[in-house]
Amino acid sequence: MANTKELQDLTTQVRRDILRMVHKVNSGHPGGSLGCAEFLVALYNEIMDRKDGFDMDGLNEDLFFLSNGHISPVFYSVLAHAGYFPVEELNTFRLIDSRLQGHPTTHEGLPGVRIASGSLGQGMSVALGAAQAKKLNGDKSLVYTLHGDGELQEGQNWEAIMYASAKKVDNLICTIDLNGQQIDGSTDTVLPMGSIEAKFVAFDWEVITIEKGNDIDAILKGMAEAKALTGKGKPVCVLLKTVMGNGVDFMMYTHAWHGKAPSDEQLENALAQNPATLGDY
């Protein structure tokens, strides 16, 4: 059980990891990764019930599926700091023959990665299968997912959303990163979706909103509320209102850093805003 200060310090270090990983290979997705740092740090270090080690069966432990796989920098950093593989391996991000490819895949056997998630819109479908398998096995653990808001423009999501409520998959908590940005602009500019909350409610989900999605305490409180809603006949959706590029002032509130690496000067500036807390790899 970590305290808020420890989680905040880890989040700052994760931000440094993200920036350094993407800068080193001049490739990757820093914006969404930075925006989800607090959430994934809290999820893996406080919220999820995890066992030591890793196996693909995941029996009697909570599972997580990353659907918006392009935010792999934050996922890899959090997994490494959670003990799934050495932190030093972050140095191999996006290199040839690395286990840490730009989008997570399973054939490299990287501990912590349960699905390949380069193609958007598929994570919820996979998570539904895992959640139903847990029910069949009498496993009371939960299944968590993370999705981008722009990703919801993919139609397969809505088939899964409809199925989840129809089949009463109530051991599933799907979080939507509601940052309002995607690769080509704001979500309202590219393809307005109206009220995402109203859509999930219409599909008969329980929905809660975390207004301060980059605040550790707000995340812990909101996810506790979400967990309390499980097991009552409905799947649970968490709308997590984040800021893309959070923690680096020149990357915030814009889609420009969705998939762009910082220059040497920009990296120095960004790291200065996030002093090392745990030591760089």
Short mmCIF file of the C-alpha atoms (twelve columns), coordinates in Angstrom:
data_MODEL
# 
_entry.id   MODEL 
# 
loop_
_atom_site.group_PDB 
_atom_site.id 
_atom_site.type_symbol 
_atom_site.label_atom_id 
_atom_site.label_alt_id 
_atom_site.label_comp_id 
_atom_site.label_asym_id 
_atom_site.label_seq_id 
_atom_site.Cartn_x 
_atom_site.Cartn_y 
_atom_site.Cartn_z 
_atom_site.pdbx_PDB_model_num 
ATOM 1   C CA . MET A 1   0.000   0.000   0.000   1 
ATOM 2   C CA . ALA A 2   1.675   3.191   -1.190  1 
ATOM 3   C CA . ASN A 3   0.850   6.655   0.105   1 
ATOM 4   C CA . THR A 4   -0.030  9.554   -2.183  1 
ATOM 5   C CA . LYS A 5   3.465   11.066  -2.022  1 
ATOM 6   C CA . GLU A 6   5.044   7.776   -3.091  1 
ATOM 7   C CA . LEU A 7   2.599   7.453   -5.983  1 
ATOM 8   C CA . GLN A 8   3.261   11.046  -7.042  1 
ATOM 9   C CA . ASP A 9   7.019   10.497  -6.936  1 
ATOM 10  C CA . LEU A 10  6.646   7.365   -9.042  1 
ATOM 11  C CA . THR A 11  4.445   9.253   -11.505 1 
ATOM 12  C CA . THR A 12  7.121   11.926  -11.912 1 
ATOM 13  C CA . GLN A 13  9.727   9.257   -12.588 1 
ATOM 14  C CA . VAL A 14  7.426   7.565   -15.093 1 
ATOM 15  C CA . ARG A 15  7.060   10.885  -16.915 1 
ATOM 16  C CA . ARG A 16  10.849  11.124  -17.124 1 
ATOM 17  C CA . ASP A 17  10.996  7.586   -18.485 1 
ATOM 18  C CA . ILE A 18  8.392   8.402   -21.147 1 
ATOM 19  C CA . LEU A 19  10.238  11.509  -22.306 1 
ATOM 20  C CA . ARG A 20  13.656  9.853   -22.400 1 
ATOM 21  C CA . MET A 21  12.393  6.709   -24.153 1 
ATOM 22  C CA . VAL A 22  10.649  8.618   -26.938 1 
ATOM 23  C CA . HIS A 23  13.502  11.103  -27.343 1 
ATOM 24  C CA . LYS A 24  16.169  8.399   -27.607 1 
ATOM 25  C CA . VAL A 25  14.637  6.817   -30.704 1 
ATOM 26  C CA . ASN A 26  12.943  9.988   -32.014 1 
ATOM 27  C CA . SER A 27  9.708   8.035   -32.191 1 
ATOM 28  C CA . GLY A 28  6.697   7.261   -30.040 1 
ATOM 29  C CA . HIS A 29  3.614   8.744   -28.416 1 
ATOM 30  C CA . PRO A 30  4.356   11.014  -25.442 1 
ATOM 31  C CA . GLY A 31  1.092   12.992  -25.226 1 
ATOM 32  C CA . GLY A 32  -1.371  10.287  -24.211 1 
ATOM 33  C CA . SER A 33  1.318   8.494   -22.218 1 
ATOM 34  C CA . LEU A 34  1.903   11.554  -20.039 1 
ATOM 35  C CA . GLY A 35  -1.829  12.065  -19.612 1 
ATOM 36  C CA . CYS A 36  -2.372  8.528   -18.291 1 
ATOM 37  C CA . ALA A 37  0.670   8.329   -16.018 1 
ATOM 38  C CA . GLU A 38  -1.191  8.976   -12.759 1 
ATOM 39  C CA . PHE A 39  -3.922  6.498   -13.637 1 
ATOM 40  C CA . LEU A 40  -1.632  3.601   -14.519 1 
ATOM 41  C CA . VAL A 41  0.655   4.248   -11.547 1 
ATOM 42  C CA . ALA A 42  -2.358  4.168   -9.222  1 
ATOM 43  C CA . LEU A 43  -3.841  1.125   -10.955 1 
ATOM 44  C CA . TYR A 44  -0.747  -1.061  -10.699 1 
ATOM 45  C CA . ASN A 45  0.446   0.101   -7.307  1 
ATOM 46  C CA . GLU A 46  -2.763  0.578   -5.350  1 
ATOM 47  C CA . ILE A 47  -5.965  -0.427  -7.120  1 
ATOM 48  C CA . MET A 48  -5.436  -3.805  -8.757  1 
ATOM 49  C CA . ASP A 49  -5.088  -7.042  -6.802  1 
ATOM 50  C CA . ARG A 50  -1.954  -8.496  -8.428  1 
ATOM 51  C CA . LYS A 51  0.098   -11.587 -7.748  1 
ATOM 52  C CA . ASP A 52  3.887   -11.687 -7.859  1 
ATOM 53  C CA . GLY A 53  5.240   -12.806 -11.201 1 
ATOM 54  C CA . PHE A 54  3.295   -13.107 -14.440 1 
ATOM 55  C CA . ASP A 55  1.432   -15.789 -16.332 1 
ATOM 56  C CA . MET A 56  -1.080  -15.484 -19.137 1 
ATOM 57  C CA . ASP A 57  -3.822  -17.364 -17.246 1 
ATOM 58  C CA . GLY A 58  -4.051  -14.677 -14.568 1 
ATOM 59  C CA . LEU A 59  -6.092  -16.859 -12.249 1 
ATOM 60  C CA . ASN A 60  -7.307  -15.309 -8.991  1 
ATOM 61  C CA . GLU A 61  -5.856  -11.886 -9.718  1 
ATOM 62  C CA . ASP A 62  -7.110  -8.738  -11.396 1 
ATOM 63  C CA . LEU A 63  -6.201  -8.323  -15.060 1 
ATOM 64  C CA . PHE A 64  -5.503  -5.242  -17.166 1 
ATOM 65  C CA . PHE A 65  -5.800  -4.845  -20.929 1 
ATOM 66  C CA . LEU A 66  -4.409  -1.756  -22.666 1 
ATOM 67  C CA . SER A 67  -6.558  -1.087  -25.721 1 
ATOM 68  C CA . ASN A 68  -4.961  2.170   -26.908 1 
ATOM 69  C CA . GLY A 69  -1.601  0.497   -27.336 1 
ATOM 70  C CA . HIS A 70  0.207   3.505   -28.788 1 
ATOM 71  C CA . ILE A 71  0.662   4.815   -25.237 1 
ATOM 72  C CA . SER A 72  3.126   1.982   -24.709 1 
ATOM 73  C CA . PRO A 73  5.810   4.253   -23.154 1 
ATOM 74  C CA . VAL A 74  3.752   4.785   -19.993 1 
ATOM 75  C CA . PHE A 75  2.652   1.142   -19.946 1 
ATOM 76  C CA . TYR A 76  6.220   -0.159  -20.196 1 
ATOM 77  C CA . SER A 77  7.508   2.238   -17.558 1 
ATOM 78  C CA . VAL A 78  4.769   1.330   -15.074 1 
ATOM 79  C CA . LEU A 79  5.252   -2.391  -15.703 1 
ATOM 80  C CA . ALA A 80  9.008   -2.099  -15.167 1 
ATOM 81  C CA . HIS A 81  8.668   -0.153  -11.927 1 
ATOM 82  C CA . ALA A 82  6.056   -2.704  -10.776 1 
ATOM 83  C CA . GLY A 83  8.674   -5.429  -11.132 1 
ATOM 84  C CA . TYR A 84  7.556   -7.214  -14.288 1 
ATOM 85  C CA . PHE A 85  10.950  -6.742  -15.978 1 
ATOM 86  C CA . PRO A 86  14.137  -4.745  -15.298 1 
ATOM 87  C CA . VAL A 87  13.801  -0.979  -15.509 1 
ATOM 88  C CA . GLU A 88  17.023  -0.933  -17.541 1 
ATOM 89  C CA . GLU A 89  15.191  -2.672  -20.377 1 
ATOM 90  C CA . LEU A 90  13.369  0.614   -21.046 1 
ATOM 91  C CA . ASN A 91  16.588  1.555   -22.864 1 
ATOM 92  C CA . THR A 92  15.588  -0.819  -25.667 1 
ATOM 93  C CA . PHE A 93  12.256  0.879   -26.477 1 
ATOM 94  C CA . ARG A 94  11.424  0.613   -30.209 1 
ATOM 95  C CA . LEU A 95  14.797  -0.919  -31.112 1 
ATOM 96  C CA . ILE A 96  15.116  -3.859  -33.499 1 
ATOM 97  C CA . ASP A 97  14.686  -7.183  -31.674 1 
ATOM 98  C CA . SER A 98  13.518  -5.388  -28.517 1 
ATOM 99  C CA . ARG A 99  10.652  -6.786  -26.442 1 
ATOM 100 C CA . LEU A 100 9.458   -3.181  -26.072 1 
ATOM 101 C CA . GLN A 101 8.008   -2.470  -29.489 1 
ATOM 102 C CA . GLY A 102 6.138   0.724   -30.341 1 
ATOM 103 C CA . HIS A 103 2.842   -1.065  -29.819 1 
ATOM 104 C CA . PRO A 104 2.772   -3.912  -27.281 1 
ATOM 105 C CA . THR A 105 2.746   -7.437  -28.675 1 
ATOM 106 C CA . THR A 106 2.716   -10.844 -27.027 1 
ATOM 107 C CA . HIS A 107 5.109   -12.881 -29.170 1 
ATOM 108 C CA . GLU A 108 8.157   -11.268 -27.530 1 
ATOM 109 C CA . GLY A 109 6.970   -12.697 -24.207 1 
ATOM 110 C CA . LEU A 110 7.219   -9.418  -22.300 1 
ATOM 111 C CA . PRO A 111 5.783   -9.970  -18.793 1 
ATOM 112 C CA . GLY A 112 2.700   -7.857  -18.146 1 
ATOM 113 C CA . VAL A 113 1.524   -7.712  -21.768 1 
ATOM 114 C CA . ARG A 114 -1.599  -9.814  -22.362 1 
ATOM 115 C CA . ILE A 115 -2.649  -8.683  -25.856 1 
ATOM 116 C CA . ALA A 116 -1.224  -7.010  -28.921 1 
ATOM 117 C CA . SER A 117 -2.848  -3.606  -29.150 1 
ATOM 118 C CA . GLY A 118 -1.582  -1.823  -32.220 1 
ATOM 119 C CA . SER A 119 -5.009  -1.891  -33.883 1 
ATOM 120 C CA . LEU A 120 -7.401  0.331   -31.959 1 
ATOM 121 C CA . GLY A 121 -10.839 -0.704  -30.787 1 
ATOM 122 C CA . GLN A 122 -10.151 -4.334  -29.876 1 
ATOM 123 C CA . GLY A 123 -9.240  -4.254  -26.192 1 
ATOM 124 C CA . MET A 124 -12.741 -4.340  -24.785 1 
ATOM 125 C CA . SER A 125 -13.658 -7.421  -26.801 1 
ATOM 126 C CA . VAL A 126 -10.643 -9.303  -25.446 1 
ATOM 127 C CA . ALA A 127 -11.347 -8.100  -21.909 1 
ATOM 128 C CA . LEU A 128 -14.923 -9.359  -22.157 1 
ATOM 129 C CA . GLY A 129 -13.647 -12.844 -22.947 1 
ATOM 130 C CA . ALA A 130 -11.312 -12.723 -19.966 1 
ATOM 131 C CA . ALA A 131 -14.058 -11.427 -17.685 1 
ATOM 132 C CA . GLN A 132 -16.473 -14.155 -18.735 1 
ATOM 133 C CA . ALA A 133 -13.751 -16.788 -18.306 1 
ATOM 134 C CA . LYS A 134 -13.285 -15.593 -14.724 1 
ATOM 135 C CA . LYS A 135 -16.989 -16.027 -14.096 1 
ATOM 136 C CA . LEU A 136 -16.914 -19.558 -15.549 1 
ATOM 137 C CA . ASN A 137 -13.936 -20.392 -13.336 1 
ATOM 138 C CA . GLY A 138 -15.546 -19.006 -10.181 1 
ATOM 139 C CA . ASP A 139 -12.780 -16.387 -10.042 1 
ATOM 140 C CA . LYS A 140 -13.981 -13.276 -8.186  1 
ATOM 141 C CA . SER A 141 -11.215 -11.040 -9.528  1 
ATOM 142 C CA . LEU A 142 -11.846 -8.054  -11.792 1 
ATOM 143 C CA . VAL A 143 -10.822 -7.102  -15.316 1 
ATOM 144 C CA . TYR A 144 -9.712  -3.522  -16.056 1 
ATOM 145 C CA . THR A 145 -9.211  -1.846  -19.428 1 
ATOM 146 C CA . LEU A 146 -8.061  1.521   -20.747 1 
ATOM 147 C CA . HIS A 147 -9.265  3.122   -23.990 1 
ATOM 148 C CA . GLY A 148 -8.734  6.443   -25.725 1 
ATOM 149 C CA . ASP A 149 -11.740 8.662   -26.347 1 
ATOM 150 C CA . GLY A 150 -10.839 8.966   -30.034 1 
ATOM 151 C CA . GLU A 151 -10.588 5.180   -30.103 1 
ATOM 152 C CA . LEU A 152 -14.325 4.989   -29.434 1 
ATOM 153 C CA . GLN A 153 -14.836 6.053   -33.061 1 
ATOM 154 C CA . GLU A 154 -13.974 2.433   -33.926 1 
ATOM 155 C CA . GLY A 155 -17.175 0.441   -34.367 1 
ATOM 156 C CA . GLN A 156 -16.029 -2.762  -32.682 1 
ATOM 157 C CA . ASN A 157 -16.129 -0.948  -29.336 1 
ATOM 158 C CA . TRP A 158 -19.873 -0.502  -29.575 1 
ATOM 159 C CA . GLU A 159 -20.495 -4.159  -30.353 1 
ATOM 160 C CA . ALA A 160 -18.529 -4.985  -27.201 1 
ATOM 161 C CA . ILE A 161 -20.308 -2.310  -25.160 1 
ATOM 162 C CA . MET A 162 -23.677 -3.729  -26.226 1 
ATOM 163 C CA . TYR A 163 -22.583 -7.307  -25.491 1 
ATOM 164 C CA . ALA A 164 -21.176 -6.464  -22.042 1 
ATOM 165 C CA . SER A 165 -24.460 -5.154  -20.704 1 
ATOM 166 C CA . ALA A 166 -26.599 -7.753  -22.466 1 
ATOM 167 C CA . LYS A 167 -24.566 -10.553 -20.888 1 
ATOM 168 C CA . LYS A 168 -24.298 -8.780  -17.509 1 
ATOM 169 C CA . VAL A 169 -20.495 -8.784  -17.467 1 
ATOM 170 C CA . ASP A 170 -20.333 -7.031  -14.108 1 
ATOM 171 C CA . ASN A 171 -16.711 -7.871  -13.267 1 
ATOM 172 C CA . LEU A 172 -15.421 -5.437  -15.892 1 
ATOM 173 C CA . ILE A 173 -14.262 -1.836  -15.346 1 
ATOM 174 C CA . CYS A 174 -13.508 0.016   -18.582 1 
ATOM 175 C CA . THR A 175 -11.793 3.396   -18.271 1 
ATOM 176 C CA . ILE A 176 -11.977 5.964   -21.070 1 
ATOM 177 C CA . ASP A 177 -9.135  8.479   -21.266 1 
ATOM 178 C CA . LEU A 178 -11.245 11.554  -21.923 1 
ATOM 179 C CA . ASN A 179 -8.585  14.046  -23.036 1 
ATOM 180 C CA . GLY A 180 -10.491 15.376  -26.045 1 
ATOM 181 C CA . GLN A 181 -7.532  14.944  -28.410 1 
ATOM 182 C CA . GLN A 182 -6.520  12.485  -31.104 1 
ATOM 183 C CA . ILE A 183 -3.909  12.261  -33.828 1 
ATOM 184 C CA . ASP A 184 -5.435  14.802  -36.238 1 
ATOM 185 C CA . GLY A 185 -6.956  17.293  -33.810 1 
ATOM 186 C CA . SER A 186 -9.571  17.507  -31.105 1 
ATOM 187 C CA . THR A 187 -12.129 14.721  -30.997 1 
ATOM 188 C CA . ASP A 188 -14.868 17.310  -31.497 1 
ATOM 189 C CA . THR A 189 -13.188 18.459  -34.716 1 
ATOM 190 C CA . VAL A 190 -12.341 15.038  -36.156 1 
ATOM 191 C CA . LEU A 191 -15.621 13.280  -35.334 1 
ATOM 192 C CA . PRO A 192 -17.897 14.694  -32.626 1 
ATOM 193 C CA . MET A 193 -19.280 11.920  -30.437 1 
ATOM 194 C CA . GLY A 194 -21.678 13.916  -28.285 1 
ATOM 195 C CA . SER A 195 -22.045 12.744  -24.704 1 
ATOM 196 C CA . ILE A 196 -20.004 9.600   -24.148 1 
ATOM 197 C CA . GLU A 197 -21.624 9.291   -20.730 1 
ATOM 198 C CA . ALA A 198 -25.109 9.316   -22.264 1 
ATOM 199 C CA . LYS A 199 -24.086 6.659   -24.763 1 
ATOM 200 C CA . PHE A 200 -22.806 4.258   -22.101 1 
ATOM 201 C CA . VAL A 201 -25.897 4.877   -19.977 1 
ATOM 202 C CA . ALA A 202 -28.069 4.145   -23.013 1 
ATOM 203 C CA . PHE A 203 -26.221 0.845   -23.386 1 
ATOM 204 C CA . ASP A 204 -27.126 0.077   -19.740 1 
ATOM 205 C CA . TRP A 205 -23.716 0.517   -18.124 1 
ATOM 206 C CA . GLU A 206 -22.933 2.021   -14.751 1 
ATOM 207 C CA . VAL A 207 -20.961 5.213   -15.389 1 
ATOM 208 C CA . ILE A 208 -18.884 7.352   -13.064 1 
ATOM 209 C CA . THR A 209 -16.756 10.371  -13.939 1 
ATOM 210 C CA . ILE A 210 -13.389 11.321  -12.459 1 
ATOM 211 C CA . GLU A 211 -13.200 15.055  -13.126 1 
ATOM 212 C CA . LYS A 212 -9.557  15.383  -12.032 1 
ATOM 213 C CA . GLY A 213 -8.044  12.509  -13.953 1 
ATOM 214 C CA . ASN A 214 -4.481  13.635  -13.270 1 
ATOM 215 C CA . ASP A 215 -4.952  13.777  -9.507  1 
ATOM 216 C CA . ILE A 216 -3.879  10.662  -7.607  1 
ATOM 217 C CA . ASP A 217 -6.362  11.066  -4.767  1 
ATOM 218 C CA . ALA A 218 -9.252  11.688  -7.164  1 
ATOM 219 C CA . ILE A 219 -8.298  8.583   -9.136  1 
ATOM 220 C CA . LEU A 220 -8.155  6.414   -6.022  1 
ATOM 221 C CA . LYS A 221 -11.526 7.695   -4.838  1 
ATOM 222 C CA . GLY A 222 -13.183 7.301   -8.224  1 
ATOM 223 C CA . MET A 223 -11.839 3.820   -8.850  1 
ATOM 224 C CA . ALA A 224 -12.962 2.718   -5.380  1 
ATOM 225 C CA . GLU A 225 -16.450 3.871   -6.334  1 
ATOM 226 C CA . ALA A 226 -16.213 1.963   -9.599  1 
ATOM 227 C CA . LYS A 227 -15.102 -1.193  -7.831  1 
ATOM 228 C CA . ALA A 228 -18.023 -0.902  -5.419  1 
ATOM 229 C CA . LEU A 229 -20.398 -0.997  -8.405  1 
ATOM 230 C CA . THR A 230 -19.105 -4.339  -9.711  1 
ATOM 231 C CA . GLY A 231 -21.004 -7.549  -9.122  1 
ATOM 232 C CA . LYS A 232 -24.394 -5.862  -9.433  1 
ATOM 233 C CA . GLY A 233 -25.415 -6.970  -12.912 1 
ATOM 234 C CA . LYS A 234 -23.872 -4.194  -15.011 1 
ATOM 235 C CA . PRO A 235 -20.444 -3.453  -16.465 1 
ATOM 236 C CA . VAL A 236 -18.791 -0.271  -15.201 1 
ATOM 237 C CA . CYS A 237 -17.419 2.621   -17.260 1 
ATOM 238 C CA . VAL A 238 -15.084 5.239   -15.785 1 
ATOM 239 C CA . LEU A 239 -14.767 8.526   -17.667 1 
ATOM 240 C CA . LEU A 240 -11.301 9.806   -16.754 1 
ATOM 241 C CA . LYS A 241 -10.870 13.476  -17.655 1 
ATOM 242 C CA . THR A 242 -7.153  13.927  -18.306 1 
ATOM 243 C CA . VAL A 243 -4.903  16.440  -20.026 1 
ATOM 244 C CA . MET A 244 -2.828  15.159  -22.929 1 
ATOM 245 C CA . GLY A 245 0.845   15.865  -22.223 1 
ATOM 246 C CA . ASN A 246 0.206   16.445  -18.534 1 
ATOM 247 C CA . GLY A 247 3.264   17.515  -16.549 1 
ATOM 248 C CA . VAL A 248 5.080   19.184  -19.449 1 
ATOM 249 C CA . ASP A 249 3.731   22.677  -20.033 1 
ATOM 250 C CA . PHE A 250 4.439   22.944  -23.767 1 
ATOM 251 C CA . MET A 251 2.850   19.531  -24.487 1 
ATOM 252 C CA . MET A 252 -0.433  20.129  -22.652 1 
ATOM 253 C CA . TYR A 253 -3.882  20.861  -24.134 1 
ATOM 254 C CA . THR A 254 -2.924  20.032  -27.733 1 
ATOM 255 C CA . HIS A 255 -2.912  17.047  -30.074 1 
ATOM 256 C CA . ALA A 256 0.468   18.136  -31.467 1 
ATOM 257 C CA . TRP A 257 2.363   15.756  -29.172 1 
ATOM 258 C CA . HIS A 258 0.196   12.730  -29.862 1 
ATOM 259 C CA . GLY A 259 3.018   11.048  -31.750 1 
ATOM 260 C CA . LYS A 260 6.038   13.364  -31.839 1 
ATOM 261 C CA . ALA A 261 9.361   13.125  -30.020 1 
ATOM 262 C CA . PRO A 262 10.940  16.153  -28.283 1 
ATOM 263 C CA . SER A 263 14.176  17.682  -29.527 1 
ATOM 264 C CA . ASP A 264 17.273  17.802  -27.310 1 
ATOM 265 C CA . GLU A 265 16.345  21.262  -26.073 1 
ATOM 266 C CA . GLN A 266 12.717  20.329  -25.512 1 
ATOM 267 C CA . LEU A 267 13.742  17.198  -23.593 1 
ATOM 268 C CA . GLU A 268 15.959  19.263  -21.308 1 
ATOM 269 C CA . ASN A 269 13.079  21.650  -20.661 1 
ATOM 270 C CA . ALA A 270 10.605  18.810  -20.025 1 
ATOM 271 C CA . LEU A 271 12.927  16.951  -17.659 1 
ATOM 272 C CA . ALA A 272 13.591  20.141  -15.717 1 
ATOM 273 C CA . GLN A 273 9.854   20.297  -15.017 1 
ATOM 274 C CA . ASN A 274 9.972   16.710  -13.701 1 
ATOM 275 C CA . PRO A 275 13.045  16.290  -11.440 1 
ATOM 276 C CA . ALA A 276 14.214  12.734  -10.907 1 
ATOM 277 C CA . THR A 277 12.607  11.082  -7.896  1 
ATOM 278 C CA . LEU A 278 13.729  7.451   -8.137  1 
ATOM 279 C CA . GLY A 279 16.781  7.751   -10.354 1 
ATOM 280 C CA . ASP A 280 16.931  7.368   -14.126 1 
ATOM 281 C CA . TYR A 281 17.632  4.002   -15.713 1 
# 
